[in-house]
Amino acid sequence: MKKLWILQPVDDGADPWLSFHNCMFEFVVRAMNEEEARTQAAKQAGDEGPDAWFSSRLSSCVELKSDGRSEVVLAAYNRAQ
């Protein structure tokens, strides 16, 4: 059975996310396991590059369990310039 996974940078102020522009900063992925989730995220990488999503040193990949606490899991916000 497939699960939901959330992938995020370990430190989004460090390389390879330093440019901040044209980079992906978070994914929620449906996959069988962590390896598949990282592969799916890497296919959608921006300027940070796919290796950022394959590396557990650079990004986290955590299963989203349905029995957790009530919380917003993902939000998108676009600040006016």
Beta strands, then each sheet from edge to edge (+ up, - down):
strand 1: 3-9
strand 2: 27-31
strand 3: 59-64
sheet 1: 2+ 1- 3+
end
